[in-house]
């Protein structure tokens, strides 16, 4: 079986881009919907993210039982915050147990990129369930809230190290700046080219239009707050 892992920090557009990945030939598709007022996307999946309490407070092998497509590439998204718990499980579950893997890591290359996506996260994480999940991260000792919000550059480096310690050495990955890909019109084409080459798949031309629309709506969200 085959999996495309997308690892990203909240606010970086992971759910939106995960939906785009499902449009590629040979990739399994699942329902996608969005909240209009915040331009926040949700990709339906039956597997849990690493930081959800069903996983962090139980044996992950007993709750991580999705129905993967055995013929097509499967897209899976995760912030990776909970990789620090049961790290051996995640190395196997997301990499070692698959015949083929591809991994894309959304990682800002500079502070401008990080600050933009950080601001989007603050504007979008407004639901009571978001706050409850954040408290669960604190209760489980996964999240250093002061570092995460007040020292995001340091926090990003911390979670990148967590990613590197979890991804087995014999599995490759591609680093993509989410700001250049989704929020900067001058970088989209180049980043899409890199992604297509890494995945070995043809990127549809209409992605540029969808990304442009997504970019404008997110900038409108920022400008209105």
Secondary structure, 3 states (H helix, E strand, C coil): CEEEEEECCCCCCHHHHHHHHCCCCCECCCCEEEECCCCEEEECCCCCCCCCHHHHCCCHHHHCCCCCCCCCEEEEEECCHHHHCCHHHHHHHHHHCCCEEEEEEECCCCHHHHHHHHHHHHHHCCCHHHHHHHHHHHHCCCCCHHHHHHCHHHHHHHHHHHHHHHCCCCCCCEEECHHHHHHCCCCHHHHHHHHHHHHCCCCCCHHHHHHHHHHHHHHHHHHCC
